[in-house]
Amino acid sequence: MKPLLVLTIICLALMAPRLVRADSDDQDRAREAVEHHEILPLAGILAAVKRSYGSNVVDIEYEDSDGRKIYEFEIVDDKGQVIEVQVDAATGKVIGNEGAQD
């Protein structure tokens, strides 16, 4: 296994307890926003992100940044590099990405 991929897996395992707690809060806020028709459901946006950036999504966060609701995805590409993709949760449009991509 590539050293960077191993390091990424170890880091994610160590962060798991914190991520579970944060994800629970994110889920509750996102579910409420979907019920109020403020944002699109995650399933459709996740499918589009996987088609464009690959299916190895390792983390998803839901954020409210200055009134803009955002889904943030962390994806590990085939080379073991992390790509971070931000999607406007209301429109489903990609509003930013960082990291390696060919």
Residue pairs with C-beta under 8 A, 6 or more apart in sequence:
2 80
4 80
4 81
5 76
5 80
8 58
8 76
8 80
8 82
12 19
12 58
12 59
19 59
22 61
23 60
23 61
26 60
26 61
26 62
26 63
27 62
29 62
29 64
30 39
30 42
30 62
30 89
33 39
33 69
33 89
34 40
34 41
38 69
38 90
39 69
39 89
39 90
40 89
40 90
40 91
40 92
42 60
42 62
42 71
44 92
45 71
45 87
45 89
45 92
46 57
46 60
46 73
48 92
49 57
49 73
49 75
49 85
49 87
49 94
50 57
52 94
53 73
53 75
53 77
53 83
53 85
53 97
53 101
54 75
54 77
54 78
54 83
56 75
56 76
56 77
57 73
57 74
57 75
58 74
58 75
58 76
58 82
59 73
59 74
60 71
60 72
60 73
60 74
61 71
61 72
62 69
62 70
62 71
62 72
62 89
63 69
63 70
63 72
64 70
68 88
68 90
69 88
69 89
69 90
70 86
70 87
70 88
70 89
70 95
71 86
71 87
71 89
72 84
72 85
72 86
72 87
73 84
73 85
73 86
73 87
74 82
74 83
74 84
75 82
75 83
75 84
75 85
76 82
76 83
77 83
77 99
77 100
77 101
79 100
81 99
81 100
82 99
83 97
83 98
83 99
83 100
83 101
84 97
84 98
84 99
85 94
85 96
85 97
86 94
86 95
86 96
86 97
87 93
87 94
87 95
88 94
88 95
